[in-house]
C-alpha cells in the first residue's frame, strides 16, 4: 500500500516568553517525536483530549506551521524543505475543512466568492471558475440559491457544506478534516458524514479525520491514532482498537463514550484521575503515569517505546502483557 503522507520523528515546540523583556523562554511540547503514515485512499483518524497535538499535526502537514525537527513527506515531496513553488503545488493537492465553519468562511464575501477563491489563486479563468463553483456546490448538495448569500445567512450545516466545497474545489487528493462535525446537530452530522463518504468514493480521496467524537471516528475511519500530550500512544485499525485496546489511555477514551447497548452501562470502567499535566513541563517517563491506576515505578522514570504488537498494531506502554484491557463495544 502506497503511503501518501509520512511523518518521521516530528516535533513541534512553541516558544512562550516570560519575564522582563521576554528574555526567559519556555516551550510547549505540542507534538513530540511522532511518526506515522497515511495510506492513499484511507481515512486516518486521530483522537485524544484537547491539547494532545491533533490539530498541530493537521497544520504541520500543509506547513501552516513549521516543524521544530523531523520530516513530513506528501507524495514523496519533502514539505519541510520544499521551495515556495513546490509547496504551492503540493498545497493545491490538499484541502482543509476547519472545525468552525462560521469562522473559517470570510464574512465579508459571498459563499460563491469563498469557494471560488482557491481557483482564483490557482489562475483559472473566471468563467471556468464560476462553472466549477456551481459544479462543486451541486456535489455537496448546496443549492445554487445559497451561493449569493453571506455566511451568516446560512445554517450550520450549509456553512460546513460550503467549507467542504471550498476544500475540494481544486480536486485534491488529500483532505484534512479538523473536527468537521463538532459544531453541528446530530442529524446534520450524519448528513455531513455521509456526504464525506460519498465524495471519498467518487474522487478516491484520502482523509485525515480529527475528532473527539469516538462513535463518529469509528463510523468513518479505517485506522486510528491515539495521542496524549503530544505523544502517539497507540495506532491500530478501527476494529482492532475498539475490540482490543492495548494502552490504558485508549481504554479510558473508549469507556468515556456511552455504550450503544444499555446492558453494558454497568461494565467495568477505567477512569483517568486528575487533569492532564502542563505541556510546558511534561512528566518524566510515561506521560500518562500521574493519571494511570496501572502505573508502576518503571512508568515514572522510563519513557515507553512505541512497538508493533502484530498486524501494525502499535502501542507505547510498559504494562502491555500484564493487563487485560480488551472489551467489546
ABEGO torsion letter per residue (X at the ends): XBBABBBBGBBBBBBBBBEBGGABBBBBBABBGBBBBBBBGBBBBBBEBBGAGAAAAAAAAAGABBBABEBBBBGGBBAAABBAAAAAAAAAABBBBBABAAAABBAABBAAAAAAAAAAAAGBBAAAAAAAAAAAAAAAGBBAAAAABBAAABBAAAAAAAAAAAAAAAGBABBBBBGAAAABBAAAAAAAAAAAAAAAAAAGBBBBBBBABAAAAAAABABBBBBBGGBBABBBBAAAAAABBABAAAAAAAAABBBABAAAAABBBBBBBEBBBBAABBBBEBAAAAABAABBAAAAABBBBBBBAEGGBBBBBAABGABBABBBX
